[in-house]
Amino acid sequence: MDRDSCLIIGTGALATLFAARLSAAKTNVTILGSWKAALEVFQHNGAQIECEQPFPVNAISSPVGISSVHKSIVLVKSTNT
C-alpha cells in the first residue's frame, strides 16, 4: 500500500462511511472484514452512502498479501476486537 492508502477493518455502517469519504478524497481504501455479503457489495459497487455516488474500494477477507499499511482504522463492535 502506498502513502495515500488506508486499511479499514470492519464492514458495517461506520466502515462504509469512512471508506466512502476517504475514497472521495482520493485515498486508496481497502476494507478487511468477515461479512461476506458486505464484501461482495463493496467489490462490485464500492462504498456508497444513501443517495450519493459510490466510491471505489478494495474489499478483502484475509490480511494475507498486505505488506505495509500507512494508516488503518478499526471499526468493529467491541466484542469483535
Backbone hydrogen bonds, N-H to C=O, Kabsch-Sander energy under -0.5 kcal/mol:
donor,donor_aa,acceptor,acceptor_aa,energy
5,S,2,D,-0.8
6,C,28,N,-2.6
7,L,71,K,-2.4
8,I,6,C,-0.5
8,I,30,T,-3.2
9,I,7,L,-0.5
9,I,73,I,-3.1
10,G,8,I,-0.7
10,G,32,L,-2.6
12,G,75,L,-0.5
16,T,12,G,-2.3
17,L,13,A,-2.4
18,F,14,L,-2.7
19,A,15,A,-2.6
20,A,16,T,-2.6
21,R,17,L,-2.3
22,L,18,F,-2.7
23,S,19,A,-2.5
24,A,20,A,-2.2
25,A,21,R,-1.2
26,K,23,S,-1.8
27,T,22,L,-2.3
28,N,4,D,-2.9
29,V,27,T,-0.7
30,T,6,C,-2.5
31,I,58,N,-3.2
32,L,8,I,-3.1
32,L,30,T,-0.5
33,G,31,I,-0.5
33,G,60,I,-2.1
36,K,34,S,-1.2
39,L,35,W,-2.2
40,E,36,K,-2.2
41,V,37,A,-1.8
42,F,38,A,-2.6
43,Q,39,L,-2.5
44,H,40,E,-2.2
45,N,41,V,-3.4
46,G,41,V,-0.7
46,G,42,F,-1.5
47,A,55,F,-3.0
48,Q,46,G,-0.5
50,E,48,Q,-0.6
52,E,49,I,-2.6
55,F,47,A,-2.5
58,N,29,V,-2.7
60,I,31,I,-3.1
66,I,63,P,-2.2
67,S,65,G,-0.9
71,K,5,S,-0.6
73,I,7,L,-2.4
75,L,9,I,-3.1
75,L,73,I,-0.7
80,N,77,K,-2.4
81,T,78,S,-1.1
